[in-house]
Amino acid sequence: MIEMKVAGIALDAATRSPIVLLRDSTERRQLPIYIGQDQAKAIINALENQAPPRPLTHDLFVNLFEEWDMTLERVVIHSLQDNTFYATLTVSQGETKKEIDARPSDAIAIALRTNSPIWVLEEVVADASIPVDRDADEAERKAFRDFLSNLRPEDFLQRGKLSSEEAQ
């Protein structure tokens, strides 16, 4: 799994739909997830540490967690099926742990309010992320191609051989 942070909210240029952008710690990959207007507002409020005069749904969840001595350990975005992302909340209370199905947007809004980590399975990142730093990606590919082009069969033999002292 890859831990990701909320990079912000963007709008799709064609549909004007909000998108939450998750970014990996190396800032090389970004995962865009389309969300609703209400979830976008909830995420923006959490990012800007704005508290509503009365608790909204995500705030209510956080209040329930606190009152019942529960902890949101992490959010996991675990799959992408038919252009829909799926997530779970891992919640603990004492020794008991439960995984609760959630929309990623709601899970992210709650995670931001509780300072809980957001994790994404590698397969989801590989399938749905976009590169942030194309120059760094290309430099890495070029370095790997150069490494491969200079590799000789003898390099494998030398690494596989033990010296007479190591063999004893």
N, C-alpha and C positions, 0 to 999 in steps of 0.2 A: 504494500500500500504506500501511497505517496501523500504526505501531508501537504495541504494546500491552504492558502490564505485568500480572503476576499480582496480582490484588487479594486473592485468598484462595480458600479452599475453603468451599463451602456444602453443605447437604444439601437435596435436594428434599423438600418437606413431605409429599407424598403417597407417594412411593416410598422415601424415605430413601436414595436414591442420591446419591453425591457428585458435585459439580459444581465444576469449576475456573472461576473468574471472571476474565476478562481485561478490563482497562479501558484506554481510550485516554488519551493524555496530557492532554487537556482535562478528563478525568473526567466526560464527558457521555454516553458510550456504554459499555455493558458487554456482553461476549460470554460467555454461559454455555455450557460444554461438559460434557456428562455424561461421567464417567470411572469406572473401576473402583476398588475399594477399595485395591488395591495401588498404583495410580498416585497416588491421593490421598495415601497415606502417603508415597510417594516425594517428592511435591511439597511436602508439609508439612515433611518432613525438610530439604529444600533451603531452604525459606523460613526455617526456624529454625536453619540452619547446623548441623544435627545429623549427625554422621558415624557410621555403623554400625561395629561392631567388625570386621566383614568386609565387603568391597565387595558391594553389591547390584548388580543388572543395570545401572542407570543409572550407578552409580559405576564399574563395569567399563568401560562405554563411554568415560567421561571418562579413565580410566587408559589405555585403548588409544589415545585421541587423543594424550595426552601422550607415551606411549612411542614412537609412530610419528610424532611431530612434526606432528600434524594440528590444524587449528583449525576449530571450529564457528563459521562466520561469521554464520549466522542460521538461524532457524526461520521457515518461511512456511506459514501455514494458508491454503491456496489455493482450497478449494472445499467445498461442502456439497451432498451428494447423498443423497436418501432419509434425511434426518436424521442422516447420518454426515459428520463433518468429515474432511478430508484435509490432510495436512501433508508438508513435505519438510524435511530437514536439508541445508543447504548447507555442505559440508565441503571444506576446502582443505588441500593438502599441497604446499608449494612453489608451482609454477606450475599445478598440477593442481587443478581444482575439480570436485566431483561433487555431484549432488543425489540424496539418498537418501529413498525413501518411508518415512514413519513415521506412527504414530498420533499425533495432536496431544498426547495426555497424556504419551506417552514423550518426544516432542520437547521439550515444556515442561519436563519433569523434567530433561532433559539440559541445556537452555538455562540453567536456573537454576543448575546446578552449574558451568557454564562462563562465566557472566555474558554470555551471548550474547543479542542482541536477538530479540524475537518480533514478526513482522510478520503482518498479516492483510490479504488483498485487500479492497478497498473493497466489492465485491459481496457478500462473505461478511458483512462488518459490516452492510451495508444489509439483508441478508436475515435475519440471525439475532441482531442485537444488541438490547438493551433500553435505554431511556433511564434515566439515573441521576438527572439533574437536570431533572425535568419542568417546574419553574418557569422555568428558564433557556431550555428549549426553547420554552415558550409565549411568553415575552418576545421571543424571537428571531422567532417566527412573527408576533406582533403588530406588531413593528417593521417587518417586511417587508410585511405587509398595509397598514400605514399609509403606507409608502413608495409602494407601488403605487397606493393610493387617491389620493394627492396628485400622481401623475405625469400630465403633460399631453402631448399630441402635440408641442407647441412645445418641450418639453424635449429631444426627440430632434433636432429641427431645429436648435436652438441648438448642440448638441454636434457636429452634423455639419457646420456651416458653418465655413468658414475666414475669418478676417478678411482684408481686402485686402492687408495686410502679409504674412500667412502664405502667401497664395497666390502671392506673387511670389518 
